[in-house]
Amino acid sequence: MDDDRPDVLLTGLLFYDLVLTGLGKPPTPGEEIWTGGMGCGPGGIANLAVAASRFGLSTSLATVFGDDFYGEYCRDVLCDQEDIDLSLSRTADGWPTPVTVSLATGHDRALVTHGQEPPYSQDTLMGDPPEARTALVHIEAEPRAWLAKAAANGTQIYADVGWDPTQEWSTDLLDQLKLCHAFLPNETEAMAYTRTDSAVAALGTLSELVPVAVVTRGGDGALAVDQTTGEYAEVPALDVDVLDATGAGDVFGASFVAASLGGWPLEERLRFAVLAAGLSVRHHGGALAAPGWYGVDRWWRSLKDPELRRVYGFLADRLPADPGPPVQHAPVTPPAHTPVGPHD
Protein backbone atom coordinates (compact mmCIF):
# COMPACT_ATOMS: atom_id res chain seq x y z
CA MET A 1 0.00 0.00 0.00
CA ASP A 2 1.30 3.41 -0.93
CA ASP A 3 2.35 5.64 1.95
CA ASP A 4 1.45 9.22 1.05
CA ARG A 5 2.56 10.67 4.39
CA PRO A 6 5.47 13.14 4.25
CA ASP A 7 8.77 11.51 5.16
CA VAL A 8 9.76 14.34 7.48
CA LEU A 9 7.73 16.89 9.44
CA LEU A 10 9.50 19.94 10.87
CA THR A 11 8.73 23.11 12.77
CA GLY A 12 10.91 25.79 14.32
CA LEU A 13 12.36 29.24 13.87
CA LEU A 14 13.86 30.21 10.53
CA PHE A 15 16.73 32.67 10.15
CA TYR A 16 18.38 34.44 7.26
CA ASP A 17 22.07 33.59 7.73
CA LEU A 18 25.03 35.71 6.66
CA VAL A 19 28.20 33.67 7.18
CA LEU A 20 31.70 35.20 7.14
CA THR A 21 34.63 32.77 6.98
CA GLY A 22 38.43 32.89 6.93
CA LEU A 23 38.67 35.37 9.79
CA GLY A 24 41.55 33.69 11.58
CA LYS A 25 40.41 35.17 14.88
CA PRO A 26 37.33 36.98 16.20
CA PRO A 27 37.47 40.79 15.96
CA THR A 28 38.08 42.79 19.11
CA PRO A 29 36.18 46.00 19.98
CA GLY A 30 37.27 48.83 17.69
CA GLU A 31 38.95 46.45 15.22
CA GLU A 32 38.04 45.85 11.59
CA ILE A 33 38.90 42.51 9.98
CA TRP A 34 38.60 41.84 6.26
CA THR A 35 37.77 38.38 4.99
CA GLY A 36 37.47 36.81 1.58
CA GLY A 37 34.79 34.25 2.47
CA MET A 38 31.06 34.95 2.65
CA GLY A 39 27.80 33.14 2.00
CA CYS A 40 24.13 33.75 2.69
CA GLY A 41 20.91 31.78 2.75
CA PRO A 42 18.19 30.26 4.95
CA GLY A 43 19.25 28.97 8.36
CA GLY A 44 17.77 27.73 11.62
CA ILE A 45 15.10 25.09 11.02
CA ALA A 46 15.80 25.43 7.29
CA ASN A 47 19.08 23.56 7.85
CA LEU A 48 17.20 20.38 8.70
CA ALA A 49 14.55 20.87 6.04
CA VAL A 50 16.98 21.37 3.17
CA ALA A 51 19.27 18.54 4.27
CA ALA A 52 16.30 16.15 4.41
CA SER A 53 14.89 17.27 1.07
CA ARG A 54 18.27 16.95 -0.65
CA PHE A 55 18.33 13.28 0.36
CA GLY A 56 15.06 12.74 -1.45
CA LEU A 57 12.77 12.87 1.57
CA SER A 58 9.39 14.54 1.12
CA THR A 59 9.64 17.34 3.65
CA SER A 60 6.91 19.46 5.26
CA LEU A 61 8.00 22.58 7.16
CA ALA A 62 5.91 24.74 9.49
CA THR A 63 7.70 28.03 10.16
CA VAL A 64 7.14 31.79 10.09
CA PHE A 65 8.48 34.13 7.40
CA GLY A 66 8.67 37.88 7.83
CA ASP A 67 7.04 40.08 5.20
CA ASP A 68 10.43 41.48 4.19
CA PHE A 69 13.18 40.78 1.67
CA TYR A 70 14.78 38.13 3.88
CA GLY A 71 11.52 36.25 4.37
CA GLU A 72 10.60 36.37 0.69
CA TYR A 73 14.07 35.21 -0.35
CA CYS A 74 14.07 32.30 2.12
CA ARG A 75 10.56 31.23 1.08
CA ASP A 76 11.54 31.24 -2.59
CA VAL A 77 14.68 29.19 -1.93
CA LEU A 78 12.90 26.59 0.21
CA CYS A 79 9.81 26.21 -1.96
CA ASP A 80 11.01 26.75 -5.51
CA GLN A 81 14.63 25.64 -5.31
CA GLU A 82 14.55 22.94 -2.62
CA ASP A 83 11.03 21.54 -3.17
CA ILE A 84 9.94 21.80 0.47
CA ASP A 85 6.22 21.82 1.32
CA LEU A 86 5.44 25.12 3.10
CA SER A 87 1.66 24.68 3.33
CA LEU A 88 1.89 24.70 7.16
CA SER A 89 4.01 27.88 7.19
CA ARG A 90 2.81 31.47 7.53
CA THR A 91 4.00 34.94 6.56
CA ALA A 92 3.62 37.46 9.39
CA ASP A 93 2.78 41.06 8.52
CA GLY A 94 5.11 43.59 10.11
CA TRP A 95 7.37 40.96 11.68
CA PRO A 96 11.04 40.98 10.65
CA THR A 97 12.64 37.71 9.63
CA PRO A 98 15.43 36.98 12.15
CA VAL A 99 18.90 37.65 10.71
CA THR A 100 22.04 35.97 12.03
CA VAL A 101 25.62 36.97 11.25
CA SER A 102 27.98 34.05 11.80
CA LEU A 103 31.70 34.74 12.26
CA ALA A 104 33.44 31.44 11.55
CA THR A 105 36.93 31.00 12.99
CA GLY A 106 38.57 27.60 12.64
CA HIS A 107 36.29 24.86 13.96
CA ASP A 108 34.02 27.26 15.85
CA ARG A 109 31.93 30.35 15.23
CA ALA A 110 30.33 33.29 17.00
CA LEU A 111 26.77 34.34 16.22
CA VAL A 112 25.02 37.71 16.37
CA THR A 113 21.26 37.67 15.75
CA HIS A 114 18.66 40.38 15.23
CA GLY A 115 15.10 39.20 15.76
CA GLN A 116 11.92 39.03 17.78
CA GLU A 117 9.74 36.22 19.08
CA PRO A 118 7.55 34.97 16.20
CA PRO A 119 3.86 35.85 16.36
CA TYR A 120 2.84 32.20 15.88
CA SER A 121 3.98 29.40 18.20
CA GLN A 122 4.94 25.92 17.07
CA ASP A 123 1.67 24.58 18.48
CA THR A 124 -0.33 27.21 16.57
CA LEU A 125 1.47 26.37 13.32
CA MET A 126 1.07 22.63 13.77
CA GLY A 127 -2.42 22.47 15.30
CA ASP A 128 -3.29 18.80 14.95
CA PRO A 129 -0.15 17.78 13.08
CA PRO A 130 -0.52 15.77 9.91
CA GLU A 131 0.60 12.17 10.01
CA ALA A 132 4.22 11.79 8.91
CA ARG A 133 6.74 8.98 8.84
CA THR A 134 9.15 10.97 11.02
CA ALA A 135 9.51 14.35 12.69
CA LEU A 136 12.85 16.03 13.31
CA VAL A 137 12.54 18.02 16.53
CA HIS A 138 14.61 20.33 18.73
CA ILE A 139 13.24 19.58 22.19
CA GLU A 140 13.24 22.39 24.73
CA ALA A 141 12.62 22.74 28.45
CA GLU A 142 8.97 23.61 27.82
CA PRO A 143 7.23 20.65 26.13
CA ARG A 144 5.34 21.35 22.90
CA ALA A 145 1.78 20.04 22.75
CA TRP A 146 2.05 19.11 19.07
CA LEU A 147 4.85 16.66 19.82
CA ALA A 148 2.64 14.34 21.89
CA LYS A 149 -0.04 14.53 19.20
CA ALA A 150 2.46 13.60 16.49
CA ALA A 151 3.80 10.67 18.51
CA ALA A 152 0.23 9.49 19.14
CA ASN A 153 -0.61 9.44 15.42
CA GLY A 154 2.34 7.15 14.66
CA THR A 155 5.02 9.67 13.69
CA GLN A 156 8.49 8.55 14.79
CA ILE A 157 10.19 11.42 16.62
CA TYR A 158 13.91 12.01 16.06
CA ALA A 159 15.02 14.64 18.56
CA ASP A 160 18.06 16.69 19.38
CA VAL A 161 18.59 19.42 21.96
CA GLY A 162 20.38 22.75 22.10
CA TRP A 163 22.77 24.42 24.49
CA ASP A 164 21.18 25.34 27.84
CA PRO A 165 22.10 29.01 28.47
CA THR A 166 21.23 28.59 32.16
CA GLN A 167 23.67 25.65 32.33
CA GLU A 168 21.32 23.95 34.77
CA TRP A 169 20.76 21.04 32.33
CA SER A 170 17.50 20.08 34.00
CA THR A 171 16.90 16.35 33.78
CA ASP A 172 13.17 17.12 33.46
CA LEU A 173 13.85 17.65 29.76
CA LEU A 174 14.65 13.95 29.43
CA ASP A 175 11.03 13.14 30.34
CA GLN A 176 10.13 14.09 26.76
CA LEU A 177 12.20 11.19 25.45
CA LYS A 178 9.30 8.86 26.19
CA LEU A 179 7.71 10.38 23.06
CA CYS A 180 10.82 9.86 20.95
CA HIS A 181 12.13 7.07 18.77
CA ALA A 182 15.65 8.52 18.65
CA PHE A 183 17.69 11.14 20.50
CA LEU A 184 20.82 12.68 18.96
CA PRO A 185 22.58 15.13 21.32
CA ASN A 186 26.21 16.12 21.07
CA GLU A 187 28.75 14.90 23.59
CA THR A 188 28.64 17.98 25.82
CA GLU A 189 24.85 18.01 25.96
CA ALA A 190 24.60 14.26 26.53
CA MET A 191 27.02 14.26 29.46
CA ALA A 192 25.44 17.36 31.02
CA TYR A 193 21.88 16.04 30.93
CA THR A 194 22.83 12.55 32.13
CA ARG A 195 25.30 13.78 34.78
CA THR A 196 28.01 11.49 33.37
CA ASP A 197 31.67 12.10 32.54
CA SER A 198 32.10 10.36 29.19
CA ALA A 199 30.24 9.95 25.91
CA VAL A 200 30.05 6.18 26.42
CA ALA A 201 28.52 6.55 29.90
CA ALA A 202 26.05 9.15 28.61
CA LEU A 203 25.05 6.84 25.77
CA GLY A 204 24.44 4.04 28.25
CA THR A 205 22.06 6.20 30.27
CA LEU A 206 20.23 7.52 27.22
CA SER A 207 19.82 4.04 25.75
CA GLU A 208 17.57 3.20 28.71
CA LEU A 209 15.30 6.15 27.88
CA VAL A 210 14.86 5.96 24.11
CA PRO A 211 14.97 3.14 21.51
CA VAL A 212 17.79 4.72 19.45
CA ALA A 213 20.43 6.84 21.21
CA VAL A 214 23.18 8.66 19.33
CA VAL A 215 25.95 10.85 20.74
CA THR A 216 27.84 13.01 18.26
CA ARG A 217 31.43 13.94 19.04
CA GLY A 218 32.40 16.48 16.38
CA GLY A 219 35.90 15.74 15.17
CA ASP A 220 35.85 12.43 17.08
CA GLY A 221 32.90 10.98 15.18
CA ALA A 222 29.80 9.46 16.77
CA LEU A 223 28.55 6.45 18.70
CA ALA A 224 25.09 4.94 19.00
CA VAL A 225 22.93 2.15 20.37
CA ASP A 226 19.78 0.80 18.69
CA GLN A 227 17.78 -1.17 21.24
CA THR A 228 15.28 -2.28 18.59
CA THR A 229 17.97 -4.27 16.78
CA GLY A 230 20.54 -4.79 19.54
CA GLU A 231 23.22 -2.94 17.57
CA TYR A 232 26.07 -0.79 18.90
CA ALA A 233 28.30 1.26 16.61
CA GLU A 234 31.11 3.77 16.95
CA VAL A 235 32.62 5.52 13.93
CA PRO A 236 35.33 8.17 13.47
CA ALA A 237 34.89 11.52 11.79
CA LEU A 238 36.35 12.19 8.36
CA ASP A 239 39.53 14.21 8.04
CA VAL A 240 38.24 17.29 6.21
CA ASP A 241 39.22 20.94 5.97
CA VAL A 242 36.57 22.90 7.86
CA LEU A 243 35.39 26.10 6.21
CA ASP A 244 32.31 26.55 8.41
CA ALA A 245 30.73 24.11 10.88
CA THR A 246 27.37 25.93 11.01
CA GLY A 247 24.52 23.45 10.52
CA ALA A 248 26.71 20.31 10.49
CA GLY A 249 24.72 18.78 13.33
CA ASP A 250 21.49 19.33 11.41
CA VAL A 251 22.94 17.63 8.32
CA PHE A 252 23.99 14.73 10.54
CA GLY A 253 20.45 14.38 11.92
CA ALA A 254 18.69 14.60 8.55
CA SER A 255 21.02 12.10 6.89
CA PHE A 256 20.67 9.70 9.84
CA VAL A 257 16.90 9.84 9.36
CA ALA A 258 17.26 9.24 5.62
CA ALA A 259 19.39 6.16 6.24
CA SER A 260 17.04 4.97 8.99
CA LEU A 261 14.02 5.19 6.69
CA GLY A 262 16.03 3.08 4.25
CA GLY A 263 16.39 0.37 6.89
CA TRP A 264 20.19 0.48 6.94
CA PRO A 265 22.27 -1.20 9.69
CA LEU A 266 23.29 1.11 12.52
CA GLU A 267 26.97 1.38 11.54
CA GLU A 268 26.00 2.35 7.99
CA ARG A 269 23.56 4.96 9.31
CA LEU A 270 26.28 6.47 11.51
CA ARG A 271 28.97 6.46 8.81
CA PHE A 272 26.59 8.02 6.32
CA ALA A 273 25.60 10.77 8.76
CA VAL A 274 29.23 11.48 9.66
CA LEU A 275 30.09 11.65 5.95
CA ALA A 276 27.25 14.03 5.11
CA ALA A 277 28.12 16.31 8.03
CA GLY A 278 31.79 16.23 7.01
CA LEU A 279 30.95 17.21 3.44
CA SER A 280 28.77 20.08 4.66
CA VAL A 281 31.54 21.85 6.61
CA ARG A 282 33.51 22.37 3.40
CA HIS A 283 30.98 25.01 2.33
CA HIS A 284 29.52 28.13 3.89
CA GLY A 285 27.09 27.07 6.60
CA GLY A 286 23.37 27.23 6.86
CA ALA A 287 20.91 25.17 4.86
CA LEU A 288 22.68 25.37 1.51
CA ALA A 289 25.82 23.58 2.75
CA ALA A 290 23.95 20.23 2.80
CA PRO A 291 25.53 17.88 0.22
CA GLY A 292 22.50 15.75 -0.74
CA TRP A 293 22.85 12.60 -2.81
CA TYR A 294 24.81 14.49 -5.45
CA GLY A 295 27.59 15.44 -3.02
CA VAL A 296 27.83 11.95 -1.52
CA ASP A 297 27.90 10.34 -4.97
CA ARG A 298 30.62 12.70 -6.14
CA TRP A 299 32.70 12.00 -3.02
CA TRP A 300 32.36 8.23 -3.44
CA ARG A 301 33.29 8.26 -7.12
CA SER A 302 36.42 10.35 -6.47
CA LEU A 303 37.52 8.39 -3.36
CA LYS A 304 41.00 6.84 -3.63
CA ASP A 305 41.81 5.94 -0.01
CA PRO A 306 41.58 2.11 0.18
CA GLU A 307 40.51 2.00 3.83
CA LEU A 308 37.72 4.53 3.29
CA ARG A 309 36.62 2.64 0.18
CA ARG A 310 36.40 -0.48 2.32
CA VAL A 311 34.42 0.97 5.25
CA TYR A 312 32.18 3.01 2.95
CA GLY A 313 31.76 0.19 0.44
CA PHE A 314 28.07 -0.04 1.34
CA LEU A 315 27.52 3.17 -0.63
CA ALA A 316 27.95 1.22 -3.86
CA ASP A 317 24.57 -0.41 -3.14
CA ARG A 318 22.94 2.52 -1.34
CA LEU A 319 23.50 5.42 -3.73
CA PRO A 320 20.61 6.08 -6.11
CA ALA A 321 21.18 5.40 -9.79
CA ASP A 322 20.40 9.07 -10.41
CA PRO A 323 21.84 11.24 -7.60
CA GLY A 324 20.25 14.33 -9.11
CA PRO A 325 21.81 17.59 -10.30
CA PRO A 326 24.52 19.53 -8.46
CA VAL A 327 23.19 21.28 -5.38
CA GLN A 328 23.24 25.04 -5.01
CA HIS A 329 25.54 26.39 -2.33
CA ALA A 330 25.23 29.67 -0.47
CA PRO A 331 25.70 32.67 -2.78
CA VAL A 332 27.94 35.55 -1.76
CA THR A 333 25.17 38.03 -2.50
CA PRO A 334 21.48 37.10 -2.61
CA PRO A 335 20.11 37.49 -6.13
CA ALA A 336 17.08 39.64 -6.79
CA HIS A 337 15.32 36.45 -7.91
CA THR A 338 16.07 32.81 -7.18
CA PRO A 339 18.52 31.55 -9.85
CA VAL A 340 17.15 29.21 -12.48
CA GLY A 341 19.01 25.91 -12.70
CA PRO A 342 21.66 24.42 -10.40
CA HIS A 343 25.34 25.07 -10.33
CA ASP A 344 28.25 23.23 -8.75
C-alpha positions in Angstrom: 0.0 0.0 0.0 1.3 3.4 -0.9 2.3 5.6 1.9 1.5 9.2 1.1 2.6 10.7 4.4 5.5 13.1 4.2 8.8 11.5 5.2 9.8 14.3 7.5 7.7 16.9 9.4 9.5 19.9 10.9 8.7 23.1 12.8 10.9 25.8 14.3 12.4 29.2 13.9 13.9 30.2 10.5 16.7 32.7 10.1 18.4 34.4 7.3 22.1 33.6 7.7 25.0 35.7 6.7 28.2 33.7 7.2 31.7 35.2 7.1 34.6 32.8 7.0 38.4 32.9 6.9 38.7 35.4 9.8 41.6 33.7 11.6 40.4 35.2 14.9 37.3 37.0 16.2 37.5 40.8 16.0 38.1 42.8 19.1 36.2 46.0 20.0 37.3 48.8 17.7 38.9 46.4 15.2 38.0 45.9 11.6 38.9 42.5 10.0 38.6 41.8 6.3 37.8 38.4 5.0 37.5 36.8 1.6 34.8 34.3 2.5 31.1 34.9 2.6 27.8 33.1 2.0 24.1 33.8 2.7 20.9 31.8 2.8 18.2 30.3 4.9 19.2 29.0 8.4 17.8 27.7 11.6 15.1 25.1 11.0 15.8 25.4 7.3 19.1 23.6 7.9 17.2 20.4 8.7 14.5 20.9 6.0 17.0 21.4 3.2 19.3 18.5 4.3 16.3 16.2 4.4 14.9 17.3 1.1 18.3 16.9 -0.7 18.3 13.3 0.4 15.1 12.7 -1.5 12.8 12.9 1.6 9.4 14.5 1.1 9.6 17.3 3.7 6.9 19.5 5.3 8.0 22.6 7.2 5.9 24.7 9.5 7.7 28.0 10.2 7.1 31.8 10.1 8.5 34.1 7.4 8.7 37.9 7.8 7.0 40.1 5.2 10.4 41.5 4.2 13.2 40.8 1.7 14.8 38.1 3.9 11.5 36.3 4.4 10.6 36.4 0.7 14.1 35.2 -0.4 14.1 32.3 2.1 10.6 31.2 1.1 11.5 31.2 -2.6 14.7 29.2 -1.9 12.9 26.6 0.2 9.8 26.2 -2.0 11.0 26.8 -5.5 14.6 25.6 -5.3 14.5 22.9 -2.6 11.0 21.5 -3.2 9.9 21.8 0.5 6.2 21.8 1.3 5.4 25.1 3.1 1.7 24.7 3.3 1.9 24.7 7.2 4.0 27.9 7.2 2.8 31.5 7.5 4.0 34.9 6.6 3.6 37.5 9.4 2.8 41.1 8.5 5.1 43.6 10.1 7.4 41.0 11.7 11.0 41.0 10.7 12.6 37.7 9.6 15.4 37.0 12.2 18.9 37.7 10.7 22.0 36.0 12.0 25.6 37.0 11.2 28.0 34.0 11.8 31.7 34.7 12.3 33.4 31.4 11.6 36.9 31.0 13.0 38.6 27.6 12.6 36.3 24.9 14.0 34.0 27.3 15.9 31.9 30.4 15.2 30.3 33.3 17.0 26.8 34.3 16.2 25.0 37.7 16.4 21.3 37.7 15.7 18.7 40.4 15.2 15.1 39.2 15.8 11.9 39.0 17.8 9.7 36.2 19.1 7.5 35.0 16.2 3.9 35.9 16.4 2.8 32.2 15.9 4.0 29.4 18.2 4.9 25.9 17.1 1.7 24.6 18.5 -0.3 27.2 16.6 1.5 26.4 13.3 1.1 22.6 13.8 -2.4 22.5 15.3 -3.3 18.8 15.0 -0.1 17.8 13.1 -0.5 15.8 9.9 0.6 12.2 10.0 4.2 11.8 8.9 6.7 9.0 8.8 9.2 11.0 11.0 9.5 14.4 12.7 12.8 16.0 13.3 12.5 18.0 16.5 14.6 20.3 18.7 13.2 19.6 22.2 13.2 22.4 24.7 12.6 22.7 28.4 9.0 23.6 27.8 7.2 20.6 26.1 5.3 21.4 22.9 1.8 20.0 22.8 2.1 19.1 19.1 4.8 16.7 19.8 2.6 14.3 21.9 0.0 14.5 19.2 2.5 13.6 16.5 3.8 10.7 18.5 0.2 9.5 19.1 -0.6 9.4 15.4 2.3 7.1 14.7 5.0 9.7 13.7 8.5 8.6 14.8 10.2 11.4 16.6 13.9 12.0 16.1 15.0 14.6 18.6 18.1 16.7 19.4 18.6 19.4 22.0 20.4 22.8 22.1 22.8 24.4 24.5 21.2 25.3 27.8 22.1 29.0 28.5 21.2 28.6 32.2 23.7 25.7 32.3 21.3 24.0 34.8 20.8 21.0 32.3 17.5 20.1 34.0 16.9 16.4 33.8 13.2 17.1 33.5 13.9 17.7 29.8 14.7 13.9 29.4 11.0 13.1 30.3 10.1 14.1 26.8 12.2 11.2 25.5 9.3 8.9 26.2 7.7 10.4 23.1 10.8 9.9 20.9 12.1 7.1 18.8 15.7 8.5 18.6 17.7 11.1 20.5 20.8 12.7 19.0 22.6 15.1 21.3 26.2 16.1 21.1 28.8 14.9 23.6 28.6 18.0 25.8 24.8 18.0 26.0 24.6 14.3 26.5 27.0 14.3 29.5 25.4 17.4 31.0 21.9 16.0 30.9 22.8 12.6 32.1 25.3 13.8 34.8 28.0 11.5 33.4 31.7 12.1 32.5 32.1 10.4 29.2 30.2 9.9 25.9 30.1 6.2 26.4 28.5 6.6 29.9 26.0 9.1 28.6 25.0 6.8 25.8 24.4 4.0 28.2 22.1 6.2 30.3 20.2 7.5 27.2 19.8 4.0 25.7 17.6 3.2 28.7 15.3 6.1 27.9 14.9 6.0 24.1 15.0 3.1 21.5 17.8 4.7 19.5 20.4 6.8 21.2 23.2 8.7 19.3 26.0 10.8 20.7 27.8 13.0 18.3 31.4 13.9 19.0 32.4 16.5 16.4 35.9 15.7 15.2 35.8 12.4 17.1 32.9 11.0 15.2 29.8 9.5 16.8 28.5 6.5 18.7 25.1 4.9 19.0 22.9 2.1 20.4 19.8 0.8 18.7 17.8 -1.2 21.2 15.3 -2.3 18.6 18.0 -4.3 16.8 20.5 -4.8 19.5 23.2 -2.9 17.6 26.1 -0.8 18.9 28.3 1.3 16.6 31.1 3.8 17.0 32.6 5.5 13.9 35.3 8.2 13.5 34.9 11.5 11.8 36.3 12.2 8.4 39.5 14.2 8.0 38.2 17.3 6.2 39.2 20.9 6.0 36.6 22.9 7.9 35.4 26.1 6.2 32.3 26.6 8.4 30.7 24.1 10.9 27.4 25.9 11.0 24.5 23.4 10.5 26.7 20.3 10.5 24.7 18.8 13.3 21.5 19.3 11.4 22.9 17.6 8.3 24.0 14.7 10.5 20.5 14.4 11.9 18.7 14.6 8.6 21.0 12.1 6.9 20.7 9.7 9.8 16.9 9.8 9.4 17.3 9.2 5.6 19.4 6.2 6.2 17.0 5.0 9.0 14.0 5.2 6.7 16.0 3.1 4.2 16.4 0.4 6.9 20.2 0.5 6.9 22.3 -1.2 9.7 23.3 1.1 12.5 27.0 1.4 11.5 26.0 2.4 8.0 23.6 5.0 9.3 26.3 6.5 11.5 29.0 6.5 8.8 26.6 8.0 6.3 25.6 10.8 8.8 29.2 11.5 9.7 30.1 11.7 6.0 27.2 14.0 5.1 28.1 16.3 8.0 31.8 16.2 7.0 30.9 17.2 3.4 28.8 20.1 4.7 31.5 21.9 6.6 33.5 22.4 3.4 31.0 25.0 2.3 29.5 28.1 3.9 27.1 27.1 6.6 23.4 27.2 6.9 20.9 25.2 4.9 22.7 25.4 1.5 25.8 23.6 2.7 24.0 20.2 2.8 25.5 17.9 0.2 22.5 15.7 -0.7 22.9 12.6 -2.8 24.8 14.5 -5.4 27.6 15.4 -3.0 27.8 12.0 -1.5 27.9 10.3 -5.0 30.6 12.7 -6.1 32.7 12.0 -3.0 32.4 8.2 -3.4 33.3 8.3 -7.1 36.4 10.4 -6.5 37.5 8.4 -3.4 41.0 6.8 -3.6 41.8 5.9 0.0 41.6 2.1 0.2 40.5 2.0 3.8 37.7 4.5 3.3 36.6 2.6 0.2 36.4 -0.5 2.3 34.4 1.0 5.2 32.2 3.0 3.0 31.8 0.2 0.4 28.1 0.0 1.3 27.5 3.2 -0.6 27.9 1.2 -3.9 24.6 -0.4 -3.1 22.9 2.5 -1.3 23.5 5.4 -3.7 20.6 6.1 -6.1 21.2 5.4 -9.8 20.4 9.1 -10.4 21.8 11.2 -7.6 20.3 14.3 -9.1 21.8 17.6 -10.3 24.5 19.5 -8.5 23.2 21.3 -5.4 23.2 25.0 -5.0 25.5 26.4 -2.3 25.2 29.7 -0.5 25.7 32.7 -2.8 27.9 35.5 -1.8 25.2 38.0 -2.5 21.5 37.1 -2.6 20.1 37.5 -6.1 17.1 39.6 -6.8 15.3 36.5 -7.9 16.1 32.8 -7.2 18.5 31.6 -9.8 17.2 29.2 -12.5 19.0 25.9 -12.7 21.7 24.4 -10.4 25.3 25.1 -10.3 28.2 23.2 -8.7 
